[in-house]
């Protein structure tokens, strides 16, 4: 029950912060654009490397510019929502939601951090195979291009 409550708080925080996710600088932070073909695998949250106990498990995020939708897996549960890019490099996430399966403690801890930090994101930067999600020019999460494991 405790994990369910923590997950609910994380999702609520994500939704509350999503309404105010715009970059203050207004400067372009990315030469590359988000595209639907790229799967971004989570590498770190607030400079802490992310590793799962189960081999082959990843947390990831994908963006679809045509539908302005975002989705992925936060470690155990899938998440989804909408996004906008008011200016190049800015990122506004909204209408975020997630499934609510119970998961092992390690996965829930990663998921809680992922979702709560996702709600703080207001910009992004892509450099080759690396995506950085930013909060006021500070790196919140780092991702690398990856492929999804077979299910």
C-alpha positions as CSV (number, residue, x, y, z in Angstrom):
1,X,0.0,0.0,0.0
2,X,2.9,2.3,0.8
3,X,4.3,2.0,-2.7
4,X,0.9,2.6,-4.3
5,X,0.7,5.9,-2.3
6,X,4.2,6.9,-3.2
7,X,3.4,6.3,-6.9
8,X,0.2,8.3,-6.7
9,X,2.1,11.2,-5.1
10,X,4.8,11.0,-7.9
11,X,2.1,11.0,-10.6
12,X,0.3,13.9,-9.0
13,X,3.6,15.9,-8.7
14,X,4.3,15.1,-12.3
15,X,0.9,16.5,-13.4
16,X,1.2,19.6,-11.2
17,X,4.7,20.5,-12.4
18,X,3.7,19.8,-16.0
19,X,1.6,22.9,-16.1
20,X,4.6,25.1,-15.5
21,X,7.2,23.4,-17.6
22,X,8.8,26.2,-19.7
23,X,12.4,27.2,-20.1
24,X,13.3,30.7,-18.7
25,X,16.1,31.2,-21.1
26,X,14.1,30.9,-24.3
27,X,17.3,29.9,-26.1
28,X,17.7,27.0,-28.4
29,X,19.3,24.1,-26.5
30,X,19.2,21.5,-29.2
31,X,20.4,21.3,-32.8
32,X,18.5,18.0,-33.3
33,X,14.8,17.5,-33.0
34,X,12.8,14.8,-31.2
35,X,11.6,12.1,-33.6
36,X,9.3,9.2,-33.4
37,X,11.8,6.5,-34.4
38,X,14.2,7.1,-31.5
39,X,13.9,5.2,-28.2
40,X,15.8,6.9,-25.4
41,X,17.1,4.6,-22.7
42,X,17.5,6.1,-19.2
43,X,21.1,6.3,-18.1
44,X,21.0,8.5,-15.0
45,X,18.8,10.7,-12.8
46,X,20.4,13.7,-11.2
47,X,23.8,12.2,-12.1
48,X,23.1,8.9,-10.4
49,X,23.5,5.9,-12.7
50,X,20.4,3.8,-13.1
51,X,20.7,0.0,-13.1
52,X,18.0,-2.6,-12.8
53,X,18.3,-5.9,-11.0
54,X,16.6,-7.8,-13.8
55,X,18.8,-8.1,-16.9
56,X,17.4,-6.5,-20.0
57,X,15.0,-4.2,-18.2
58,X,15.2,-0.6,-19.1
59,X,13.4,2.7,-18.5
60,X,12.9,4.7,-21.6
61,X,11.1,7.6,-23.3
62,X,9.8,8.2,-26.8
63,X,8.4,11.3,-28.4
64,X,6.1,11.5,-31.4
65,X,6.2,14.9,-33.1
66,X,3.2,14.1,-35.4
67,X,0.8,13.5,-32.5
68,X,2.8,15.6,-29.9
69,X,2.6,12.6,-27.6
70,X,5.2,11.1,-25.2
71,X,5.3,7.6,-23.8
72,X,7.6,5.1,-22.3
73,X,8.4,2.9,-19.3
74,X,9.5,4.4,-16.0
75,X,11.0,1.2,-14.8
76,X,8.0,-1.0,-14.3
77,X,4.9,0.9,-15.3
78,X,4.2,2.6,-18.7
79,X,3.6,6.3,-18.8
80,X,2.1,8.6,-21.4
81,X,1.1,12.2,-22.1
82,X,1.5,15.1,-24.4
83,X,4.3,17.5,-25.1
84,X,4.9,20.8,-26.8
85,X,8.0,22.7,-27.9
86,X,7.1,26.4,-27.6
87,X,10.7,27.3,-28.8
88,X,13.6,25.2,-30.0
89,X,14.9,23.2,-27.1
90,X,12.0,23.9,-24.8
91,X,9.8,21.1,-23.6
92,X,6.3,21.3,-22.0
93,X,5.0,18.0,-20.7
94,X,1.2,17.7,-19.9
95,X,-1.6,15.4,-19.4
96,X,0.7,12.8,-18.0
97,X,-0.5,9.5,-16.7
98,X,0.8,6.0,-15.9
99,X,-0.3,2.4,-15.3
100,X,-0.2,1.3,-11.6
101,X,1.3,-2.2,-11.4
102,X,3.1,-3.2,-8.2
103,X,6.8,-3.8,-8.8
104,X,9.9,-4.9,-6.9
105,X,11.3,-2.3,-4.5
106,X,14.3,-1.4,-6.8
107,X,12.1,-0.8,-9.8
108,X,9.6,1.3,-7.8
109,X,12.4,3.4,-6.4
110,X,13.7,4.1,-9.9
111,X,10.2,4.7,-11.2
112,X,9.4,7.2,-8.4
113,X,12.5,9.2,-9.1
114,X,11.9,9.0,-12.9
115,X,8.3,10.3,-12.7
116,X,8.9,13.0,-10.1
117,X,11.9,14.4,-12.0
118,X,10.0,14.1,-15.3
119,X,7.6,16.7,-13.9
120,X,10.4,19.2,-13.4
121,X,11.7,19.1,-17.0
122,X,11.3,22.2,-19.1
123,X,14.0,21.8,-21.8
124,X,16.0,19.2,-23.7
125,X,19.4,18.9,-25.5
126,X,20.4,16.2,-28.0
127,X,24.0,15.6,-28.8
128,X,24.4,12.6,-31.1
129,X,23.2,9.5,-29.3
130,X,22.6,11.4,-26.0
131,X,19.5,13.1,-24.8
132,X,19.5,15.4,-21.7
133,X,16.3,16.5,-20.1
134,X,16.8,19.8,-18.3
135,X,15.3,21.9,-15.6
136,X,16.5,25.5,-16.0
137,X,19.7,24.5,-17.8
138,X,20.6,21.8,-15.2
139,X,20.6,18.2,-16.3
140,X,17.8,16.2,-14.6
141,X,18.0,12.9,-16.6
142,X,20.3,11.6,-19.3
143,X,19.3,9.0,-21.9
144,X,21.1,7.2,-24.8
145,X,19.6,5.9,-28.1
146,X,18.7,2.3,-27.6
147,X,16.4,-0.4,-28.9
148,X,13.6,-2.0,-26.9
149,X,14.3,-5.5,-25.6
150,X,12.1,-8.3,-27.0
151,X,9.2,-9.0,-24.8
